[in-house]
């Protein structure tokens, strides 16, 4: 499945992956998507997206299909 990523309000992430980018991945969770981004862009993406415990940083807001926000891997 193709996933459209718009990195709004995250200039360091936008610089790394582009303001709008697409990823191709199998169905999965938010954790799978973040792991895919980190695998593709290495440690720099992990520093932007993850906290010290390896969880999604609380400052990151993820919107799905222009509706609602997820703010953790368990949502």
C-alpha angles and dihedrals in degrees: 000000000000116000121198113215120197109186100202120175093007105099095175091052091044090053091050102044103012129256090274123023139154131226127195113216142143119262111291150133133285087264089056091051093050090046089052091051092047092047091051098043100028128213096340091067090047090054090053099044107030135064125222092277092054094253125127107281110253090231090064116091119194119200120196119207091341090296131103130340133257116205104176141035090251097058 
